[in-house]
Amino acid sequence: MDLKKWMGDLSTVIGEKKLSEIIIPGSHDSGSYCIDAESKRTDALPNIPCMNPIIDYVGALWSKTQDISIVDQLNLGIRYIDLRVYLDGDDDTFYLVHGFEAMPLFTELNNIAAFIKEQPSEIVILDMNHIYHCDGHRLDRVLDKFQVIFGNLLCPPSPVQTDVLTYNDMVKSGKRVIVAVSEKPDCFKSSYRHSHLQQTYPWIWSSEYNIISPWANANEVSKLYTYLKEQMSLARPPNSLFVTQTILTPQSADPILGVFRSPSNLREMADKLTPYLSQWFREFTQYKLNIAIVDFQEKSQVENLIKLNLPAPESAAVCIQKVTTM
């Protein structure tokens, strides 16, 4: 299977499905791949001058959630990208962020646009679900740039509650990029701002209403499993996508304890989940598994998720063989 264009290769299987019915691999904190102890810190980290070198070293170990660039993630088959955006007041530049600044946002957006234009059968979901230091004017700057970079590729949310676009709808229309924006920042609080954003940027999806993404905030495998199973069994709005956050979250003591024992970094914590993921995802298909995100996505896991879109286990081998010959 060519993971760069897996959606196109499986178009006979997923073509008439609503986007909420397709199992889509995603990555958590997608832009954190380049973070290290030399990355510029944000105000999310404590500022203790005599301790900052140690804080930066340990903090970076617990801030990096992916090993490969966003473009490489897309080439790997990931179609949901988790964007955390931060405005650096020193140079007035927007960066992707997770405790530390990663790559400039607009650099990454141009790279994503290049991939989309090279792969006309693929759909990408960009979820800008955390926005820091961004008032209304600055948010407009970001959204204006999305509009310039993606243009007619931007897909507006369905205007009808029960009418969710299918894969074929999106590909035929050419509108293959979904951009969701969090409504939590202060710039959304006034009715004027909300109306302004909807009128000026009609392609915006809401990270809170169009994409349901419950977060367990758990650092134990058993607690995460129980939470995910409970959340997936709940009724969902018919026009919403659903993100299964299959991630362990370090609690405040974990980085300190990690100096003395395992897990000593986020990668080791994520590895605790790896033996369970395939089994969980197969089980979660009964709850209409949709978007599944993990830390440190790898090829084998992405392939396993994509194969869950195939109609039945007994026909999987036939379908896979057909895909590889396309």
Beta strands, then each sheet from edge to edge (+ up, - down):
strand 1: 24-27
strand 2: 80-88
strand 3: 93-97
strand 4: 101-104
strand 5: 124-132
strand 6: 177-181
strand 7: 204-206
strand 8: 211-212
strand 9: 241-245
strand 10: 291-294
sheet 1: 4+ 3- 2+ 1+ 10+ 9+ 8+
sheet 2: 4+ 3- 2+ 5+ 6+ 7+
end
